[in-house]
Amino acid sequence: MAKRIKDYRALYGAISLFLIGMVLSFQSLLYVNMDYFGPELTTARWHWEIVLNIQILCCAFIWFSHHNRILFSSGWWKVRAILFFLVSFGAVSMPALLTFLGAWNDWYRNPPGPEMSKYMIRIAVYIWVASNIFLPIVLKLIARDFSLGKNHLLGLSKIITAIVMVVLFVLNAHLPFNLGYYAAPFLCFLHGALTYVEKSLQVPYYDRGVAHSGI
């Protein structure tokens, strides 16, 4: 597999999304099942120190992943590269945003109840499904492009990941420990990480001596 990797910067993006997905799923597990785990873990200092250290690492990874694509682009391609970076950076920054939201609402002393946590997870999943699954499918249907991408195995893996996420989320009421709610964040971010893995298997244009100029 290592011999097939052409763009290690893209691989850093995949790692960052994978790690943030794990962090958010772990936090979802604690908050949604607070009646079982108790509020102590959600307010523990070690918990938030680990989360924020992983957050800093992943923000650095996502910047490193996109830096050359922005630097060696021009025109509309540069705008596209910057927008893609901002979307990815925003996704990776979710733990920091939740930390700020928690401080604003005093959740470190009075954690939110399970129903509030479920509501927030539902909103996040709906946004992710609309932007990363539903919209690309609509665009493919409009373009009449029914291919799985250049790498069929990864394309199929993304479809399976999305299906499993939706099924677990919809059937959550029949699953133990609210499995659908704490599995969904990880599967959503895994779906995004696979896109970076796809990019890592292709030689980036700035290494081919070709700059994206929008032509």
C-alpha positions in Angstrom: 0.0 0.0 0.0 2.9 2.4 0.9 4.2 2.1 -2.7 0.9 3.2 -4.1 0.8 6.4 -2.1 1.8 9.4 -4.3 0.7 12.3 -2.1 1.5 11.9 1.6 0.1 15.4 2.3 -3.3 14.1 1.4 -2.8 11.2 3.7 -2.3 13.7 6.6 -5.8 15.0 5.8 -7.2 11.5 6.0 -5.5 10.9 9.4 -6.8 14.2 10.8 -10.4 13.4 9.8 -10.1 9.9 11.2 -8.8 11.1 14.5 -11.5 13.8 14.9 -14.2 11.2 14.0 -12.9 9.0 16.9 -12.8 12.0 19.3 -16.4 13.0 18.5 -17.7 9.5 18.7 -16.1 9.1 22.1 -17.6 12.3 23.3 -21.0 11.3 21.9 -20.8 8.1 23.7 -20.2 9.9 27.0 -22.9 12.6 26.6 -25.7 10.5 25.1 -25.2 7.8 27.7 -24.6 10.1 30.6 -27.1 8.3 32.8 -24.8 5.2 32.5 -21.4 6.8 32.6 -22.2 9.8 34.9 -21.1 13.4 34.4 -17.7 13.0 35.9 -16.0 11.9 32.6 -17.5 14.8 30.6 -16.0 17.3 33.0 -12.7 15.6 33.7 -9.7 17.7 32.9 -7.7 14.9 31.4 -10.5 14.3 28.9 -10.4 17.8 27.6 -6.6 18.0 27.6 -6.5 14.9 25.4 -9.2 16.3 23.1 -7.6 19.7 22.6 -4.1 18.2 22.0 -5.5 16.0 19.3 -7.4 19.0 18.0 -4.2 21.0 17.6 -2.4 18.1 15.9 -5.3 17.6 13.4 -5.5 21.3 12.6 -1.8 21.3 11.8 -2.3 18.1 9.7 -5.1 19.6 7.6 -3.2 22.8 7.0 -0.1 20.8 5.8 -2.4 18.7 3.6 -3.8 21.7 1.8 -0.9 24.1 1.8 0.7 23.2 -1.5 -2.6 22.9 -3.3 -3.4 26.5 -2.4 0.2 27.7 -3.0 0.5 26.2 -6.5 -2.9 27.1 -7.8 -4.2 30.3 -9.4 -7.4 31.9 -10.5 -10.6 30.0 -9.7 -8.6 26.8 -8.9 -7.0 28.7 -6.0 -10.5 29.9 -4.8 -11.6 26.3 -5.0 -8.6 25.1 -3.1 -9.1 27.7 -0.4 -12.8 26.8 0.0 -12.0 23.1 0.2 -9.4 23.9 2.9 -11.9 26.1 4.9 -14.6 23.4 4.8 -12.1 20.7 5.9 -10.6 22.9 8.6 -14.1 23.7 9.9 -14.9 20.0 10.1 -11.6 19.2 11.9 -12.2 22.1 14.3 -15.5 20.6 15.6 -14.1 19.7 19.0 -12.8 23.3 19.5 -16.2 24.6 18.5 -17.9 22.3 21.0 -15.4 23.4 23.7 -16.3 27.0 23.1 -20.0 26.2 23.1 -19.6 24.2 26.3 -17.9 27.1 28.0 -20.5 29.5 26.8 -23.4 27.4 28.2 -21.5 26.4 31.4 -21.7 22.7 30.4 -18.5 21.9 32.2 -20.2 22.4 35.6 -23.7 21.5 34.3 -23.5 19.1 31.4 -26.3 19.0 28.9 -28.8 16.2 29.1 -28.9 13.2 26.7 -31.7 14.7 24.7 -29.8 17.9 24.0 -26.8 15.9 23.0 -28.9 13.8 20.6 -30.4 16.9 19.1 -26.9 18.4 18.4 -25.7 15.1 16.9 -28.8 14.9 14.7 -28.2 18.5 13.3 -24.5 17.7 12.6 -25.4 14.4 10.9 -28.1 16.1 8.7 -25.6 18.8 7.6 -23.0 16.2 6.9 -25.3 13.9 4.9 -26.6 16.9 2.9 -23.1 18.3 2.0 -21.1 15.1 1.7 -23.5 12.4 0.5 -26.8 13.8 -0.9 -25.3 16.8 -2.8 -22.6 14.7 -4.6 -25.2 12.1 -5.6 -27.4 14.8 -7.1 -24.5 16.3 -9.0 -23.6 12.9 -10.4 -27.2 12.3 -11.5 -27.3 15.7 -13.2 -24.0 14.9 -15.0 -25.1 11.3 -15.6 -21.9 10.1 -14.1 -22.5 6.7 -12.4 -18.9 5.8 -11.9 -17.4 5.1 -8.5 -14.3 7.2 -9.2 -10.8 6.3 -10.3 -10.5 3.8 -7.5 -13.5 1.5 -7.5 -12.6 -0.1 -4.2 -12.5 3.2 -2.3 -15.6 4.5 -4.1 -17.5 1.4 -3.0 -16.1 1.8 0.5 -17.5 5.3 0.7 -20.9 4.1 -0.4 -20.9 1.3 2.2 -19.7 3.6 4.9 -22.6 6.1 4.1 -25.2 3.3 4.1 -24.0 1.8 7.4 -24.0 5.2 9.0 -27.6 6.0 7.8 -28.9 2.5 8.8 -27.4 2.7 12.3 -28.6 6.2 12.8 -32.2 5.4 11.7 -32.3 2.2 13.8 -30.8 3.7 16.9 -33.9 3.1 19.0 -33.4 -0.6 18.6 -29.7 -0.6 19.3 -27.9 -0.8 22.7 -26.2 2.2 24.3 -27.5 4.5 21.5 -25.0 3.0 19.1 -26.4 4.9 16.1 -25.6 8.3 17.8 -22.1 7.7 18.8 -21.1 5.6 15.7 -22.5 8.3 13.3 -19.8 10.9 13.9 -17.0 8.4 13.3 -18.6 7.0 10.1 -19.3 10.5 8.8 -15.6 11.6 9.2 -14.4 8.2 7.9 -16.4 8.9 4.8 -14.5 12.2 4.4 -11.2 10.6 5.2 -11.6 8.1 2.3 -11.8 11.1 -0.1 -8.3 12.1 1.1 -7.1 8.5 0.8 -8.3 8.7 -2.9 -6.2 11.8 -3.4 -3.2 10.3 -1.8 -3.1 7.6 -4.5 -2.7 10.3 -7.2 0.3 12.3 -8.0 -0.6 16.0 -7.1 -0.5 18.4 -10.0 2.2 20.5 -8.3 4.5 17.5 -8.5 3.7 17.0 -12.2 4.9 20.5 -13.0 1.4 21.6 -13.9 -0.2 24.5 -12.0 -4.0 24.8 -11.8 -4.7 28.1 -13.5 -8.4 27.7 -14.1 -7.8 26.9 -17.8 
